[in-house]
Each structure stands twice: as C-alpha cells, then as structure tokens.
C-alpha cells in the first residue's frame, strides 16, 4: 500500500472501525488513550509530554518489549516528538513527527495525516505518512501502521 511521492516515500494504511468519528478523534488527543492503542504490537508507550492543541504536541517513546531489539533512539526505544500542525475536529489530524536519533537517516521530519471518514458501519480511519525515512523498511512500516489501526479498533470498539 505504499505510494510514491516525488523525492521521498509515503506509506498509508486504512481501516473501517465500528466507532464514531468523535470517539476516534478523541482517542488521538488523550494521552492515556494514545498510550493504550498507538504502539504497534510488541511495543509499549511512555509519554513524556502531551499538549493536544493546534501548535501543541507530544514527546513519546515506543519501547520494544524485547530488550534485545535496537530502537531508532538507542537502547530499545523509538523516541519521537510530534507537533500538531492541523486539528480539524472529528475529521483530520496533521502531525509533524521527528525521531530522536544519532542516525542522520532519521533527521528529516515525517508528516502524518490521519483522516476520519464516516461510512456505513462506522468510520474509515486513514493514516498517511509522508517523507518516510528510507532507513525504515516499507514492509515494517506498513505492518506497524496496520497494527496501530488494529489496536485503535479494539480500543474504540470496546464497550
């Protein structure tokens, strides 16, 4: 499901979730909710800062459950900082994400656009990641996006 963008790569994932756009949007802007669903399988979240407003953002680490896996930020974690560039309630979230890493391959920020589109049976959540570092394998990134969307579905569809 990767799409080409001039000069860089864009990866995307999409899932129909049996929940309202309001519930899904709110799950993206609450620190405890983000910690519960956003880390892909095999990782957990540590949230250091969370300011859910336009111009605000967060600093978070996805920590591998397996201590032997090296993260982008050293040890076994991917630490990143995000800034909310655009918040359109219940419709779209645009974030600029920068990894903390000594590897120059991760120096350029990635833009993540999440859209919430009402459909029969729920809401289609689409995550578009642009300017993806070539150091991130496309297959691994696609699997991570799909895993996060699956976690979001489990979280949002729970009673």
C-alpha positions, 0 to 999 in steps of 0.5 A: 500500500505504499505510494510514491511521492516525488523525492521521498516515500509515503506509506498509508494504511486504512481501516473501517472501525465500528466507532464514531468519528468523535470517539476516534478523534478523541482517542488521538488527543488523550494521552492515556488513550494514545498510550493504550492503542498507538504502539504497534504490537510488541511495543509499549508507550511512555509519554513524556509530554502531551499538549493536544492543541493546534501548535501543541504536541507530544514527546513519546517513546515506543519501547520494544518489549524485547530488550534485545531489539535496537530502537531508532533512539538507542537502547530499545526505544523509538523516541519521537516528538510530534507537533500538531500542525492541523486539528480539524475536529472529528475529521483530520489530524496533521502531525509533524513527527521527528525521531530522536536519533544519532542516525542522520537517516532519521533527521528529516521530519515525517508528516502524518495525516490521519483522516476520519471518514464516516461510512456505513458501519462506522468510520474509515480511519486513514493514516498517511505518512509522508517523507518516510525515512528510507532507513525504515523498511516499507514492509515494517512500516506498513505492518506497524501502521496496520497494527496501530489501526488494529489496536485503535479498533479494539480500543474504540470498539470496546464497550 
